[in-house]
């Protein structure tokens, strides 16, 4: 083979090579798409079928659950079809205790949630009062709750068993 032609082919091959010796020669590097983009497209298609419109400017969404916890969304995407009374809220949601969100959500609470908030506050106050009472007189009050032991409780137990056996023999 002609050495000039060989040098030309080697120069051409070197310009197409991305990596080192023995790598695949590619001109286009393919980028993979993120997996969640497919889910987002499906969601957008389903929302289009429901004929919902996006609502802008929603900073947070709180959904009050029956167990007293709150499903909290920060900066969610909200879509609504007001005529069908349908709302679609999606984003990263977190389940939080009601006590964590109390200062910011007082104006959002309805009558059911206000009742549960009252119960929560009453139980919290009872716990606090119990801790204060236990801290003040813990040494003397704790001893009063425990009954005194009988000097020889084995003898007392045997007497009780003996009386029971006697009753069974009579019957």
Long-range contacts (C-beta under 8 A, 24 or more apart in sequence): 43-90, 47-79, 47-88, 50-81, 50-84, 50-86, 50-88, 51-81, 51-84, 52-79, 52-80, 52-81, 52-86, 52-88, 53-79, 53-80, 53-81, 54-78, 54-79, 55-79, 55-80, 61-89, 62-101, 62-105, 62-108, 64-98, 64-109, 64-110, 64-112, 64-113, 65-95, 68-97, 68-98, 68-116, 68-120, 69-95, 69-96, 69-97, 69-98, 70-95, 70-96, 70-97, 70-98, 70-101, 70-105, 71-95, 72-96, 72-101, 99-124
